[in-house]
Amino acid sequence: MKNLNEFVLECDSIPKDFPREERFAMVQQIRRTALSVHLNIAEGCSRKSEAERKRFFEISRASVIEIDTALDIAHELKYKMQEELKQLGIYLVSTFKQLTGLIS
């Protein structure tokens, strides 16, 4: 998955300038969820049955949506401006589409 590593790295870097009080709340949640995307894809690839693979890819895709929601909230709270989230949004959409392809 071409942009998956970039997606995870961008998710790690985006929250660096969130308010200090978010360091152990939203920031950690975004980072854990981004890692979960990657790990569930890896685990899904190791499964023998197609149904099991798809289930892990579905979990991964749900995590992508969770990150998107967290970033929407961060934007609403003015932690990040829309322009600052643009590249991550590109990676997010690309990862979502790739996962949808793996599930279909």
Secondary structure, 3 states (H helix, E strand, C coil): CCCHHHHHHHHHHHHHHCCHHHCCCHHHHHHHHHHHHHHHHHHHHCCCCHHHHHHHHHHHHHHHHHHHHHHHHHHHCCCCCHHHHHHHHHHHHHHHHHHHHHHC
